[in-house]
Amino acid sequence: MTEPTALPTLARYREDYPILATSVYMNSNSMGAMPRAARTALTEYLDAWEREGVEAWSQWPSVMDQTADGIARMFNGHPGCTTLNQNVAFFQAAVASTIDWNQAKREGRNKVVIEALMFPNVIYVWERFAKLGAELHLVPSDDGIDVPTERILDAIDEHTAIVPLSHAIYVSGALLDVEAICRRAHEVGALVMVDVYQTLGCVPFDVQQWNADFVVGGSHKWLCGGPGTAFLYTRPDRLPALAPMTTGWMGHADPFAFEPAPIRYADGAWRFVGGTPSIPAYYVAAAAQRNLHEAGIANIRTHNLALSRIIVERAQAAGLTIHSPLDGERRTGFVAVDFPGSQEVSRALIEERFKHDWRPNCGLRIGPHFYNTEDEVHRFMDRVIALAGRSTAGR
């Protein structure tokens, strides 16, 4: 199938991202370009703090809710079911802490099914819960690029408590069949938590169609919202029964009452907030969402597929290795390109302000976004191919 051509209409957003004037920026899969609106948003935060002092807290919870619901709108999430914190590791631990692992072990339902290519951050968290009785089952990959859906489905059985899952594998961009995995997990009474950090903002998906129990992700990649804003969406019918052990004063039903323990959990998603939130980051994340909502994730996807096809074709023609699925529909927004000496070439590219990132067992991750152009992709690939040829010739 011929993939669609890029949409030149999206080029009008370029002026909103200052770094595009001084670099070829292909690193939105790792950290999106800063929008000009981020500086204005931080000024709004500082103005409120300067003007109101501690009373600014009266408006900050609404900033959190608006930012969280803005994220949820991108994947058809129910309003009021998303909350924010600093990072996904916290939310992974908070969800893990809602499970009574002693009881789960006694009942023989303590299995945690994770793909072996999951971002290590997540596996670190779940491995620690093995001390409490969780039993990790890592589903292996044959090629370091993908994990077969059938292999994941076969690993999910009546002993499974939860499946922490990636929507896209971080070393290759390969998309997993989340809907099929959710369906299988629910057949045996297991929960599913989907990490969409690698896809939200460049790949459309519908959380209600998936029927996922939890969705986690963050703002600093394709959402261009900078670090410090992670989110947790919880299926609304799940929320009332969840009592996270990882908690804090802002997860209380009335945090400013300062009641003695035990905690009385907040209604809804706020029970997962934990301690004092990073309010400045949420101002920035909210401002960064505006262009993505306006452009539309479906349009962004069409644009990205067209630009990514150029990367694939140029790399193949030069004899470089593609460490990603070749079919764009099976891949998130970046293409992994590898060759001997790729790490040294990566350093040279960055010095020349060709922005991207490099990962072991992956190579260069090249992630064009809605503000990039075909010309930029060709310029980037011209330089990659030239430097790769020199690197190979010198070996």
One Martini backbone bead per residue (centre of mass of N, CA, C, O) as a GRO file, in nm:
protein
  395
    1MET     BB    1   0.096   0.036   0.022
    2THR     BB    2   0.051   0.367  -0.019
    3GLU     BB    3   0.161   0.628   0.142
    4PRO     BB    4   0.096   0.922   0.244
    5THR     BB    5   0.130   1.241   0.211
    6ALA     BB    6   0.232   1.520   0.312
    7LEU     BB    7   0.129   1.807   0.511
    8PRO     BB    8   0.183   2.139   0.451
    9THR     BB    9  -0.017   2.275   0.660
   10LEU     BB   10   0.169   2.208   0.918
   11ALA     BB   11   0.397   2.427   0.875
   12ARG     BB   12   0.259   2.665   1.043
   13TYR     BB   13   0.384   2.558   1.329
   14ARG     BB   14   0.693   2.621   1.328
   15GLU     BB   15   0.704   2.909   1.472
   16ASP     BB   16   0.639   2.770   1.767
   17TYR     BB   17   0.950   2.638   1.730
   18PRO     BB   18   1.259   2.761   1.776
   19ILE     BB   19   1.463   2.516   1.711
   20LEU     BB   20   1.404   2.504   1.396
   21ALA     BB   21   1.607   2.751   1.325
   22THR     BB   22   1.886   2.570   1.449
   23SER     BB   23   1.764   2.285   1.348
   24VAL     BB   24   1.730   1.934   1.296
   25TYR     BB   25   1.428   1.803   1.432
   26MET     BB   26   1.429   1.431   1.529
   27ASN     BB   27   1.330   1.405   1.872
   28SER     BB   28   1.016   1.351   1.960
   29ASN     BB   29   1.053   1.057   2.085
   30SER     BB   30   1.209   1.197   2.341
   31MET     BB   31   1.189   1.534   2.282
   32GLY     BB   32   1.006   1.780   2.233
   33ALA     BB   33   0.960   2.070   2.115
   34MET     BB   34   0.951   2.385   2.225
   35PRO     BB   35   0.709   2.595   2.290
   36ARG     BB   36   0.641   2.923   2.322
   37ALA     BB   37   0.403   2.876   2.532
   38ALA     BB   38   0.576   2.790   2.777
   39ARG     BB   39   0.673   3.067   2.873
   40THR     BB   40   0.390   3.183   2.924
   41ALA     BB   41   0.295   2.968   3.127
   42LEU     BB   42   0.512   3.028   3.344
   43THR     BB   43   0.423   3.317   3.390
   44GLU     BB   44   0.143   3.251   3.495
   45TYR     BB   45   0.240   3.098   3.740
   46LEU     BB   46   0.418   3.325   3.864
   47ASP     BB   47   0.194   3.533   3.893
   48ALA     BB   48   0.019   3.373   4.092
   49TRP     BB   49   0.233   3.338   4.311
   50GLU     BB   50   0.307   3.638   4.348
   51ARG     BB   51   0.010   3.741   4.408
   52GLU     BB   52  -0.104   3.488   4.616
   53GLY     BB   53   0.061   3.266   4.696
   54VAL     BB   54  -0.085   3.018   4.871
   55GLU     BB   55  -0.369   3.086   4.730
   56ALA     BB   56  -0.306   2.949   4.452
   57TRP     BB   57  -0.428   2.670   4.527
   58SER     BB   58  -0.723   2.740   4.433
   59GLN     BB   59  -0.628   2.701   4.108
   60TRP     BB   60  -0.443   2.445   4.060
   61PRO     BB   61  -0.640   2.202   4.042
   62SER     BB   62  -0.770   2.300   3.773
   63VAL     BB   63  -0.516   2.273   3.606
   64MET     BB   64  -0.489   1.970   3.637
   65ASP     BB   65  -0.764   1.888   3.517
   66GLN     BB   66  -0.732   2.024   3.240
   67THR     BB   67  -0.477   1.874   3.158
   68ALA     BB   68  -0.583   1.584   3.189
   69ASP     BB   69  -0.835   1.611   2.998
   70GLY     BB   70  -0.670   1.691   2.748
   71ILE     BB   71  -0.533   1.421   2.721
   72ALA     BB   72  -0.788   1.233   2.713
   73ARG     BB   73  -0.905   1.347   2.442
   74MET     BB   74  -0.689   1.201   2.256
   75PHE     BB   75  -0.833   0.895   2.363
   76ASN     BB   76  -1.131   0.893   2.469
   77GLY     BB   77  -1.155   0.985   2.759
   78HIS     BB   78  -1.289   1.021   3.048
   79PRO     BB   79  -1.380   1.249   3.245
   80GLY     BB   80  -1.211   1.247   3.561
   81CYS     BB   81  -0.980   0.985   3.503
   82THR     BB   82  -0.732   1.188   3.525
   83THR     BB   83  -0.391   1.213   3.636
   84LEU     BB   84  -0.103   1.367   3.797
   85ASN     BB   85   0.258   1.353   3.766
   86GLN     BB   86   0.603   1.312   3.719
   87ASN     BB   87   0.590   0.984   3.664
   88VAL     BB   88   0.548   0.655   3.567
   89ALA     BB   89   0.670   0.503   3.805
   90PHE     BB   90   0.467   0.595   4.012
   91PHE     BB   91   0.213   0.471   3.873
   92GLN     BB   92   0.304   0.183   3.869
   93ALA     BB   93   0.329   0.160   4.179
   94ALA     BB   94   0.042   0.244   4.253
   95VAL     BB   95  -0.100   0.012   4.107
   96ALA     BB   96   0.055  -0.221   4.242
   97SER     BB   97  -0.050  -0.126   4.539
   98THR     BB   98  -0.358  -0.234   4.491
   99ILE     BB   99  -0.231  -0.511   4.538
  100ASP     BB  100  -0.262  -0.812   4.714
  101TRP     BB  101   0.007  -1.020   4.715
  102ASN     BB  102  -0.051  -1.230   4.930
  103GLN     BB  103  -0.326  -1.313   4.823
  104ALA     BB  104  -0.244  -1.371   4.531
  105LYS     BB  105  -0.050  -1.601   4.604
  106ARG     BB  106  -0.254  -1.787   4.746
  107GLU     BB  107  -0.447  -1.787   4.473
  108GLY     BB  108  -0.262  -1.788   4.209
  109ARG     BB  109  -0.263  -1.443   4.130
  110ASN     BB  110   0.073  -1.317   4.063
  111LYS     BB  111   0.100  -1.251   3.767
  112VAL     BB  112   0.337  -1.068   3.551
  113VAL     BB  113   0.294  -0.946   3.226
  114ILE     BB  114   0.589  -0.877   3.022
  115GLU     BB  115   0.766  -0.742   2.793
  116ALA     BB  116   1.109  -0.764   2.736
  117LEU     BB  117   1.102  -0.466   2.571
  118MET     BB  118   1.058  -0.300   2.796
  119PHE     BB  119   1.106  -0.037   2.961
  120PRO     BB  120   1.305  -0.059   3.235
  121ASN     BB  121   1.154   0.123   3.433
  122VAL     BB  122   0.912  -0.076   3.466
  123ILE     BB  123   1.061  -0.331   3.554
  124TYR     BB  124   1.183  -0.221   3.811
  125VAL     BB  125   0.919  -0.193   3.963
  126TRP     BB  126   0.807  -0.490   3.941
  127GLU     BB  127   1.052  -0.636   4.065
  128ARG     BB  128   1.004  -0.524   4.356
  129PHE     BB  129   0.721  -0.681   4.393
  130ALA     BB  130   0.845  -0.963   4.439
  131LYS     BB  131   0.886  -0.921   4.749
  132LEU     BB  132   0.548  -0.939   4.781
  133GLY     BB  133   0.465  -1.177   4.533
  134ALA     BB  134   0.538  -1.121   4.261
  135GLU     BB  135   0.537  -1.271   3.919
  136LEU     BB  136   0.751  -1.257   3.667
  137HIS     BB  137   0.673  -1.240   3.302
  138LEU     BB  138   0.881  -1.254   3.028
  139VAL     BB  139   0.828  -1.179   2.698
  140PRO     BB  140   0.987  -1.275   2.428
  141SER     BB  141   1.221  -1.204   2.169
  142ASP     BB  142   1.367  -1.282   1.851
  143ASP     BB  143   1.465  -0.968   1.720
  144GLY     BB  144   1.435  -0.690   1.900
  145ILE     BB  145   1.146  -0.562   1.783
  146ASP     BB  146   0.934  -0.791   1.862
  147VAL     BB  147   0.620  -0.923   2.005
  148PRO     BB  148   0.420  -1.166   1.980
  149THR     BB  149   0.093  -1.180   2.039
  150GLU     BB  150   0.054  -1.484   2.095
  151ARG     BB  151   0.265  -1.494   2.323
  152ILE     BB  152   0.112  -1.310   2.514
  153LEU     BB  153  -0.157  -1.462   2.523
  154ASP     BB  154  -0.031  -1.730   2.636
  155ALA     BB  155   0.073  -1.593   2.911
  156ILE     BB  156  -0.225  -1.546   2.968
  157ASP     BB  157  -0.386  -1.639   3.271
  158GLU     BB  158  -0.535  -1.740   3.572
  159HIS     BB  159  -0.253  -1.619   3.717
  160THR     BB  160  -0.319  -1.330   3.630
  161ALA     BB  161  -0.321  -0.991   3.736
  162ILE     BB  162  -0.120  -0.829   3.526
  163VAL     BB  163  -0.060  -0.609   3.225
  164PRO     BB  164   0.220  -0.451   3.144
  165LEU     BB  165   0.211  -0.234   2.856
  166SER     BB  166   0.302  -0.158   2.533
  167HIS     BB  167   0.226   0.010   2.249
  168ALA     BB  168   0.541   0.073   2.207
  169ILE     BB  169   0.856  -0.013   2.129
  170TYR     BB  170   1.143   0.163   2.213
  171VAL     BB  171   1.366   0.015   2.004
  172SER     BB  172   1.141   0.021   1.731
  173GLY     BB  173   0.811   0.099   1.735
  174ALA     BB  174   0.643  -0.138   1.780
  175LEU     BB  175   0.318  -0.240   1.761
  176LEU     BB  176   0.070  -0.343   1.971
  177ASP     BB  177  -0.215  -0.551   2.045
  178VAL     BB  178  -0.412  -0.423   2.272
  179GLU     BB  179  -0.700  -0.527   2.233
  180ALA     BB  180  -0.633  -0.832   2.244
  181ILE     BB  181  -0.500  -0.825   2.525
  182CYS     BB  182  -0.740  -0.720   2.685
  183ARG     BB  183  -0.935  -0.945   2.614
  184ARG     BB  184  -0.772  -1.176   2.739
  185ALA     BB  185  -0.740  -1.068   3.027
  186HIS     BB  186  -1.051  -1.047   3.088
  187GLU     BB  187  -1.115  -1.350   3.058
  188VAL     BB  188  -0.917  -1.400   3.335
  189GLY     BB  189  -0.926  -1.131   3.532
  190ALA     BB  190  -0.728  -0.920   3.424
  191LEU     BB  191  -0.519  -0.656   3.405
  192VAL     BB  192  -0.446  -0.338   3.221
  193MET     BB  193  -0.138  -0.153   3.143
  194VAL     BB  194  -0.077   0.124   2.928
  195ASP     BB  195   0.204   0.242   2.755
  196VAL     BB  196   0.201   0.571   2.563
  197TYR     BB  197   0.467   0.735   2.530
  198GLN     BB  198   0.536   0.639   2.214
  199THR     BB  199   0.233   0.761   2.089
  200LEU     BB  200   0.127   1.008   2.210
  201GLY     BB  201   0.070   1.244   1.934
  202CYS     BB  202   0.104   1.020   1.663
  203VAL     BB  203  -0.119   0.799   1.756
  204PRO     BB  204  -0.417   0.680   1.718
  205PHE     BB  205  -0.653   0.615   1.993
  206ASP     BB  206  -0.897   0.405   2.186
  207VAL     BB  207  -0.965   0.329   2.507
  208GLN     BB  208  -1.256   0.215   2.476
  209GLN     BB  209  -1.185   0.003   2.266
  210TRP     BB  210  -0.977  -0.143   2.439
  211ASN     BB  211  -1.051  -0.158   2.755
  212ALA     BB  212  -0.863  -0.030   2.947
  213ASP     BB  213  -0.773   0.019   3.280
  214PHE     BB  214  -0.488   0.154   3.204
  215VAL     BB  215  -0.315   0.473   3.137
  216VAL     BB  216   0.019   0.567   3.051
  217GLY     BB  217   0.222   0.876   3.056
  218GLY     BB  218   0.367   1.161   2.876
  219SER     BB  219   0.482   1.502   2.769
  220HIS     BB  220   0.799   1.502   2.639
  221LYS     BB  221   0.733   1.411   2.364
  222TRP     BB  222   0.488   1.442   2.136
  223LEU     BB  223   0.355   1.674   2.330
  224CYS     BB  224   0.572   1.904   2.409
  225GLY     BB  225   0.568   1.939   2.759
  226GLY     BB  226   0.784   1.829   2.907
  227PRO     BB  227   0.890   1.768   3.206
  228GLY     BB  228   0.671   1.650   3.488
  229THR     BB  229   0.432   1.501   3.302
  230ALA     BB  230   0.225   1.262   3.416
  231PHE     BB  231  -0.020   0.994   3.350
  232LEU     BB  232  -0.347   0.862   3.472
  233TYR     BB  233  -0.573   0.633   3.343
  234THR     BB  234  -0.903   0.526   3.457
  235ARG     BB  235  -1.141   0.325   3.462
  236PRO     BB  236  -1.430   0.421   3.607
  237ASP     BB  237  -1.518   0.135   3.735
  238ARG     BB  238  -1.240   0.104   3.904
  239LEU     BB  239  -1.188   0.341   4.107
  240PRO     BB  240  -1.352   0.287   4.384
  241ALA     BB  241  -1.162   0.015   4.463
  242LEU     BB  242  -0.901   0.185   4.485
  243ALA     BB  243  -0.598   0.143   4.716
  244PRO     BB  244  -0.323   0.300   4.738
  245MET     BB  245  -0.013   0.278   4.901
  246THR     BB  246   0.081   0.489   4.708
  247THR     BB  247   0.089   0.807   4.863
  248GLY     BB  248  -0.080   1.119   4.979
  249TRP     BB  249  -0.221   1.421   5.061
  250MET     BB  250  -0.355   1.460   4.761
  251GLY     BB  251  -0.526   1.176   4.798
  252HIS     BB  252  -0.722   1.317   4.969
  253ALA     BB  253  -1.044   1.422   5.016
  254ASP     BB  254  -0.909   1.653   5.239
  255PRO     BB  255  -0.608   1.788   5.240
  256PHE     BB  256  -0.668   2.064   5.424
  257ALA     BB  257  -0.747   1.902   5.697
  258PHE     BB  258  -0.526   1.719   5.822
  259GLU     BB  259  -0.574   1.430   5.882
  260PRO     BB  260  -0.542   1.156   6.031
  261ALA     BB  261  -0.472   0.852   6.027
  262PRO     BB  262  -0.620   0.723   5.788
  263ILE     BB  263  -0.680   0.747   5.476
  264ARG     BB  264  -0.907   0.941   5.273
  265TYR     BB  265  -1.006   0.897   4.975
  266ALA     BB  266  -1.044   1.022   4.689
  267ASP     BB  267  -1.233   1.082   4.446
  268GLY     BB  268  -1.126   0.931   4.199
  269ALA     BB  269  -0.820   1.016   4.051
  270TRP     BB  270  -0.690   1.165   4.307
  271ARG     BB  271  -0.593   0.903   4.463
  272PHE     BB  272  -0.314   0.915   4.262
  273VAL     BB  273  -0.135   1.166   4.330
  274GLY     BB  274  -0.021   1.209   4.622
  275GLY     BB  275   0.180   1.441   4.648
  276THR     BB  276   0.318   1.715   4.564
  277PRO     BB  277   0.278   1.887   4.285
  278SER     BB  278   0.402   1.995   3.953
  279ILE     BB  279   0.270   2.272   3.846
  280PRO     BB  280   0.448   2.402   3.621
  281ALA     BB  281   0.434   2.157   3.424
  282TYR     BB  282   0.121   2.180   3.370
  283TYR     BB  283   0.121   2.443   3.223
  284VAL     BB  284   0.296   2.349   2.987
  285ALA     BB  285   0.129   2.104   2.893
  286ALA     BB  286  -0.127   2.264   2.822
  287ALA     BB  287   0.000   2.449   2.606
  288ALA     BB  288   0.107   2.212   2.416
  289GLN     BB  289  -0.174   2.088   2.328
  290ARG     BB  290  -0.308   2.291   2.129
  291ASN     BB  291  -0.180   2.212   1.855
  292LEU     BB  292  -0.270   1.914   1.857
  293HIS     BB  293  -0.572   1.962   1.863
  294GLU     BB  294  -0.581   2.131   1.604
  295ALA     BB  295  -0.440   1.933   1.404
  296GLY     BB  296  -0.458   1.639   1.476
  297ILE     BB  297  -0.373   1.313   1.506
  298ALA     BB  298  -0.442   1.208   1.224
  299ASN     BB  299  -0.271   1.418   1.067
  300ILE     BB  300  -0.004   1.355   1.207
  301ARG     BB  301   0.012   1.064   1.109
  302THR     BB  302   0.020   1.116   0.807
  303HIS     BB  303   0.276   1.286   0.811
  304ASN     BB  304   0.465   1.081   0.949
  305LEU     BB  305   0.446   0.852   0.740
  306ALA     BB  306   0.571   1.010   0.508
  307LEU     BB  307   0.844   1.078   0.643
  308SER     BB  308   0.924   0.786   0.727
  309ARG     BB  309   0.944   0.671   0.440
  310ILE     BB  310   1.199   0.824   0.365
  311ILE     BB  311   1.384   0.695   0.571
  312VAL     BB  312   1.355   0.406   0.476
  313GLU     BB  313   1.440   0.441   0.178
  314ARG     BB  314   1.718   0.570   0.226
  315ALA     BB  315   1.838   0.346   0.404
  316GLN     BB  316   1.806   0.110   0.208
  317ALA     BB  317   1.969   0.235  -0.032
  318ALA     BB  318   2.235   0.246   0.175
  319GLY     BB  319   2.241  -0.028   0.359
  320LEU     BB  320   2.079   0.006   0.609
  321THR     BB  321   1.944  -0.065   0.919
  322ILE     BB  322   1.618  -0.164   1.016
  323HIS     BB  323   1.482  -0.136   1.362
  324SER     BB  324   1.191  -0.167   1.219
  325PRO     BB  325   0.906  -0.168   1.094
  326LEU     BB  326   0.819  -0.123   0.758
  327ASP     BB  327   0.535  -0.091   0.841
  328GLY     BB  328   0.381   0.192   0.941
  329GLU     BB  329   0.123   0.059   1.087
  330ARG     BB  330   0.350  -0.097   1.292
  331ARG     BB  331   0.437   0.204   1.378
  332THR     BB  332   0.551   0.456   1.510
  333GLY     BB  333   0.716   0.781   1.472
  334PHE     BB  334   0.976   0.607   1.445
  335VAL     BB  335   1.309   0.530   1.313
  336ALA     BB  336   1.539   0.269   1.318
  337VAL     BB  337   1.896   0.321   1.261
  338ASP     BB  338   2.165   0.100   1.160
  339PHE     BB  339   2.530   0.072   1.213
  340PRO     BB  340   2.846   0.084   1.204
  341GLY     BB  341   2.912   0.344   1.428
  342SER     BB  342   2.643   0.495   1.527
  343GLN     BB  343   2.732   0.642   1.787
  344GLU     BB  344   2.942   0.830   1.660
  345VAL     BB  345   2.749   0.957   1.458
  346SER     BB  346   2.555   1.074   1.662
  347ARG     BB  347   2.751   1.277   1.784
  348ALA     BB  348   2.801   1.435   1.522
  349LEU     BB  349   2.511   1.521   1.467
  350ILE     BB  350   2.467   1.683   1.726
  351GLU     BB  351   2.693   1.889   1.676
  352GLU     BB  352   2.527   1.972   1.396
  353ARG     BB  353   2.212   1.978   1.474
  354PHE     BB  354   2.105   1.673   1.450
  355LYS     BB  355   1.829   1.571   1.597
  356HIS     BB  356   1.841   1.288   1.825
  357ASP     BB  357   1.876   0.938   1.904
  358TRP     BB  358   2.043   0.674   2.101
  359ARG     BB  359   2.036   0.308   2.116
  360PRO     BB  360   2.072   0.016   2.222
  361ASN     BB  361   1.975  -0.213   1.995
  362CYS     BB  362   1.904   0.031   1.752
  363GLY     BB  363   2.020   0.327   1.729
  364LEU     BB  364   1.879   0.551   1.543
  365ARG     BB  365   1.628   0.780   1.640
  366ILE     BB  366   1.378   0.893   1.404
  367GLY     BB  367   1.143   1.177   1.477
  368PRO     BB  368   0.902   1.301   1.308
  369HIS     BB  369   0.685   1.578   1.296
  370PHE     BB  370   0.443   1.817   1.227
  371TYR     BB  371   0.696   2.041   1.199
  372ASN     BB  372   0.806   1.884   0.968
  373THR     BB  373   0.991   1.823   0.664
  374GLU     BB  374   1.105   1.686   0.379
  375ASP     BB  375   1.368   1.843   0.362
  376GLU     BB  376   1.472   1.766   0.642
  377VAL     BB  377   1.486   1.464   0.599
  378HIS     BB  378   1.688   1.470   0.368
  379ARG     BB  379   1.912   1.619   0.521
  380PHE     BB  380   1.946   1.410   0.739
  381MET     BB  381   2.004   1.162   0.552
  382ASP     BB  382   2.247   1.273   0.411
  383ARG     BB  383   2.423   1.276   0.672
  384VAL     BB  384   2.399   0.987   0.763
  385ILE     BB  385   2.514   0.853   0.504
  386ALA     BB  386   2.785   0.993   0.502
  387LEU     BB  387   2.880   0.905   0.791
  388ALA     BB  388   2.840   0.599   0.754
  389GLY     BB  389   3.049   0.568   0.526
  390ARG     BB  390   3.295   0.660   0.692
  391SER     BB  391   3.269   0.456   0.924
  392THR     BB  392   3.295   0.199   0.748
  393ALA     BB  393   3.569   0.272   0.601
  394GLY     BB  394   3.729   0.287   0.894
  395ARG     BB  395   3.708  -0.056   0.950
   0.00000   0.00000   0.00000
